[in-house]
Amino acid sequence: MKRSIVTTFLSVFFIIIGVGTLLFVVFNNQNSMVDMPQTMGKVGDHLYGVWVFFSIAAILSLVFTLFNYFENVAIQKEFEADAKRIEQNQMPENPQLKIIYNKMTELSTELQELSQQKSADKAEIIELERKRISRELHDSVSQELFAATMILSSVTGATQTLSREQIETQTQLVLKVLHSAQNEMRALLLHLRPVELDGKTLNAGLSALADELQAKISANITVKLADIEATSNIEDNLFRMAQEILSNTLRHSQADNIELSLRENYGNIVLKIADDGVGFDTQKSDKTASYGLANIKERALLLGGDAKVISAPNQGTTVEIRIPKTKKE
């Protein structure tokens, strides 16, 4: 910035000096060819006038430089303010940036409409996928129940030969297997719930979902839900993403506390689910995929938004989904 100020000052100063010298030469040699030595001699005879001329040139250059500097600062501040408005999904004041903002809004609207059409086209595929997942879950829970049955059968058939400690160990093992099967079943049932909210608002649907989970699990669920108005397509997708995240949390996080929040921030719908569980390394793509986060990110992208995942081993996991609201909403 300092270098720019000095460069501007010197450029304007020398331009004024050059123009002033040229005018002096022209007016003193209107009817004859310019005699440069004679002209410079005349200039030398009026040192006071030359000094005044240079002073005026310097003052004019300084005024222009300061004006240019403050104007550039004002333009920069306006640009930064407009950039902030765009980030907060608000209309900028700059005409060129308004064009970009309108184009971004149109793209977001088109993405959301495309997502809605894509969701309708994939209804049958999704239903088939639900059935496949349901079979896989059934097999998983069935295997765990079968293992628990085998352990209990071995204990029942040998109560006379087993010691108290052995029976207690086997019983604890059965309880562990049954607890795992129970969590797996709850997570699967949550994952397989219908996508639609059945006429409920997103706030009401998430609240009912949290109440249902709280009645079935030992983890503490904190709910902070604001009243949000959005299209049915956005609400259905956000509800489905919340289901998927909570399902993965129940199956993998081993969390004691879960926080579910929904709010609107500068024209963006923000869904956030955080837990204090075991966490995972986000750099390992296979682990991220196992949590179903790839599907969540894809859903958010199709709505013109994004999904951010913050996690680390033994540091819990936070998933924040941000979807922009369009003018049609």
MARKOL-126251 format. One line per 3 residues: number of its first residue (from 1); for each residue x, y negated, z of C-alpha. Coordinates in pm, whole numbers. Layout:
<kolses>
NUM	X/Y/Z ~ ...;
</kolses>
This chain:
<kolses>
1	0/0/0 ~ 284/-243/89 ~ 463/-167/-236;
4	143/-232/-429 ~ 99/-573/-261 ~ 458/-680/-341;
7	429/-558/-701 ~ 102/-747/-751 ~ 244/-1066/-599;
10	560/-1063/-813 ~ 367/-977/-1130 ~ 121/-1263/-1085;
13	398/-1503/-979 ~ 611/-1440/-1288 ~ 307/-1456/-1513;
16	219/-1801/-1377 ~ 582/-1915/-1411 ~ 596/-1784/-1766;
19	268/-1946/-1869 ~ 361/-2275/-1702 ~ 700/-2284/-1870;
22	545/-2207/-2208 ~ 289/-2486/-2169 ~ 563/-2727/-2064;
25	765/-2645/-2373 ~ 463/-2675/-2604 ~ 343/-3010/-2471;
28	692/-3162/-2485 ~ 761/-3047/-2838 ~ 438/-3096/-3026;
31	589/-3258/-3334 ~ 931/-3093/-3352 ~ 1102/-2758/-3319;
34	1172/-2658/-2962 ~ 1522/-2751/-2845 ~ 1565/-2517/-2549;
37	1879/-2678/-2395 ~ 1719/-3025/-2414 ~ 1399/-2894/-2265;
40	1577/-2723/-1978 ~ 1764/-3046/-1918 ~ 1437/-3231/-1877;
43	1326/-2972/-1632 ~ 1648/-3012/-1436 ~ 1587/-3387/-1408;
46	1266/-3324/-1214 ~ 1372/-3078/-941 ~ 1097/-3197/-711;
49	833/-3126/-971 ~ 988/-2787/-1038 ~ 981/-2708/-666;
52	615/-2811/-645 ~ 535/-2601/-951 ~ 702/-2291/-800;
55	526/-2349/-468 ~ 187/-2376/-637 ~ 265/-2062/-838;
58	359/-1877/-519 ~ 44/-1993/-339 ~ -177/-1892/-630;
61	-3/-1556/-650 ~ -48/-1504/-277 ~ -417/-1596/-291;
64	-476/-1363/-585 ~ -281/-1083/-416 ~ -476/-1114/-90;
67	-805/-1131/-277 ~ -712/-823/-476 ~ -598/-642/-161;
70	-917/-705/36 ~ -1130/-622/-267 ~ -948/-289/-303;
73	-994/-219/68 ~ -1367/-291/36 ~ -1394/-64/-269;
76	-1207/212/-85 ~ -1437/182/216 ~ -1745/193/-6;
79	-1608/501/-181 ~ -1535/676/150 ~ -1884/586/274;
82	-2038/726/-45 ~ -1827/1042/-17 ~ -1958/1084/338;
85	-2316/1032/218 ~ -2273/1300/-49 ~ -2127/1538/210;
88	-2433/1473/429 ~ -2668/1531/133 ~ -2765/1163/105;
91	-2787/935/-199 ~ -2465/732/-257 ~ -2472/364/-356;
94	-2214/376/-634 ~ -2389/418/-974 ~ -2133/668/-1104;
97	-2150/871/-784 ~ -2530/862/-803 ~ -2506/1045/-1136;
100	-2282/1311/-976 ~ -2514/1339/-673 ~ -2822/1380/-891;
103	-2644/1645/-1095 ~ -2547/1833/-776 ~ -2907/1814/-655;
106	-3035/1944/-986 ~ -2786/2231/-975 ~ -2891/2319/-620;
109	-3257/2315/-725 ~ -3184/2532/-1028 ~ -2986/2777/-814;
112	-3271/2803/-564 ~ -3528/2854/-839 ~ -3300/3111/-1001;
115	-3263/3283/-666 ~ -3641/3296/-626 ~ -3683/3449/-970;
118	-3400/3691/-905 ~ -3558/3794/-574 ~ -3885/3869/-749;
121	-3710/4070/-1021 ~ -3522/4274/-762 ~ -3820/4356/-541;
124	-3834/4716/-659 ~ -3456/4761/-632 ~ -3460/4623/-279;
127	-3734/4865/-182 ~ -3531/5158/-316 ~ -3229/5029/-127;
130	-3431/5015/194 ~ -3529/5379/153 ~ -3168/5478/91;
133	-3048/5293/400 ~ -3332/5443/600 ~ -3221/5795/504;
136	-2861/5716/594 ~ -2964/5579/931 ~ -3183/5877/997;
139	-2894/6109/925 ~ -2665/5907/1154 ~ -2908/5907/1446;
142	-2999/6272/1387 ~ -2634/6376/1408 ~ -2587/6194/1736;
145	-2905/6346/1881 ~ -2792/6688/1763 ~ -2457/6639/1937;
148	-2635/6537/2258 ~ -2859/6845/2233 ~ -2561/7077/2190;
151	-2385/6928/2492 ~ -2697/6964/2708 ~ -2746/7321/2589;
154	-2391/7414/2686 ~ -2438/7259/3028 ~ -2778/7422/3084;
157	-2644/7765/2995 ~ -2347/7741/3226 ~ -2469/7561/3536;
160	-2345/7846/3759 ~ -1989/7840/3625 ~ -1934/7467/3583;
163	-1819/7249/3868 ~ -2003/6938/3980 ~ -1739/6717/3820;
166	-1766/6899/3486 ~ -2143/6870/3484 ~ -2117/6500/3566;
169	-1862/6446/3288 ~ -2081/6621/3033 ~ -2385/6423/3150;
172	-2199/6094/3108 ~ -2098/6202/2759 ~ -2459/6277/2670;
175	-2568/5937/2801 ~ -2301/5769/2591 ~ -2411/5953/2277;
178	-2777/5875/2340 ~ -2699/5510/2405 ~ -2509/5493/2077;
181	-2797/5657/1892 ~ -3044/5416/2049 ~ -2841/5110/1943;
184	-2801/5254/1594 ~ -3175/5310/1562 ~ -3259/4959/1683;
187	-3010/4804/1444 ~ -3144/5007/1153 ~ -3505/4925/1230;
190	-3414/4556/1250 ~ -3229/4580/920 ~ -3524/4748/749;
193	-3791/4501/853 ~ -3979/4331/568 ~ -3819/4024/410;
196	-4142/3823/421 ~ -4238/3618/723 ~ -4603/3722/690;
199	-4730/3366/683 ~ -4519/3250/979 ~ -4283/2956/972;
202	-3911/3026/986 ~ -3902/2892/1342 ~ -4185/3124/1454;
205	-4038/3423/1272 ~ -3693/3382/1428 ~ -3844/3323/1771;
208	-4052/3642/1746 ~ -3747/3833/1624 ~ -3539/3711/1919;
211	-3815/3798/2168 ~ -3845/4146/2023 ~ -3472/4207/2047;
214	-3446/4064/2398 ~ -3704/4314/2518 ~ -3501/4605/2381;
217	-3134/4521/2442 ~ -2927/4431/2746 ~ -2740/4141/2582;
220	-2863/3791/2665 ~ -3006/3601/2365 ~ -3011/3219/2372;
223	-3245/3059/2118 ~ -3233/2698/1998 ~ -3475/2651/1709;
226	-3584/2323/1553 ~ -3895/2283/1336 ~ -3767/2309/979;
229	-3968/2258/662 ~ -3840/2440/353 ~ -3965/2642/58;
232	-4085/2996/121 ~ -3789/3125/-81 ~ -3535/2954/146;
235	-3721/3059/463 ~ -3745/3423/352 ~ -3375/3434/261;
238	-3267/3270/587 ~ -3486/3508/785 ~ -3339/3805/601;
241	-2985/3678/659 ~ -3060/3635/1030 ~ -3189/3993/1043;
244	-2877/4125/874 ~ -2640/3929/1098 ~ -2822/4035/1416;
247	-2830/4395/1296 ~ -2454/4392/1243 ~ -2407/4223/1580;
250	-2599/4500/1757 ~ -2408/4775/1578 ~ -2054/4639/1596;
253	-2001/4342/1829 ~ -2057/4498/2176 ~ -2155/4146/2283;
256	-2300/4041/2618 ~ -2431/3707/2489 ~ -2580/3610/2153;
259	-2675/3257/2047 ~ -2926/3192/1769 ~ -2981/2833/1651;
262	-3162/2661/1365 ~ -3139/2290/1292 ~ -3140/2029/1017;
265	-2828/1818/977 ~ -2815/1537/720 ~ -3046/1709/475;
268	-2894/2055/528 ~ -3061/2352/697 ~ -2810/2512/934;
271	-2857/2865/1071 ~ -2595/2969/1326 ~ -2553/3300/1507;
274	-2265/3344/1754 ~ -2166/3623/1992 ~ -1893/3689/2249;
277	-1820/4043/2129 ~ -1508/4221/2009 ~ -1475/4014/1691;
280	-1265/4116/1390 ~ -989/3999/1158 ~ -1149/3789/881;
283	-842/3839/660 ~ -930/4206/613 ~ -1180/4213/330;
286	-1290/4568/398 ~ -1386/4479/754 ~ -1579/4175/634;
289	-1762/4390/381 ~ -1851/4643/651 ~ -2026/4367/843;
292	-2241/4293/540 ~ -2107/3938/522 ~ -2038/3961/150;
295	-2411/3999/90 ~ -2488/3707/321 ~ -2239/3481/142;
298	-2391/3576/-192 ~ -2742/3491/-69 ~ -2624/3153/60;
301	-2445/3076/-266 ~ -2755/3157/-470 ~ -2943/2897/-263;
304	-2680/2633/-341 ~ -2523/2655/5 ~ -2246/2843/178;
307	-2180/3081/470 ~ -1884/3030/701 ~ -1751/3313/921;
310	-1527/3244/1220 ~ -1393/3543/1412 ~ -1083/3696/1566;
313	-1016/4015/1763 ~ -1162/3987/2114 ~ -1278/3629/2039;
316	-1634/3693/1926 ~ -1791/3607/1591 ~ -1974/3300/1461;
319	-2164/3292/1132 ~ -2290/2952/1013 ~ -2512/2926/706;
322	-2572/2584/551 ~ -2840/2539/282 ~ -2913/2196/123;
325	-3273/2080/102 ~ -3373/1959/-244 ~ -3606/1674/-337;
328	-3880/1920/-427 ~ -3893/2028/-65;
</kolses>
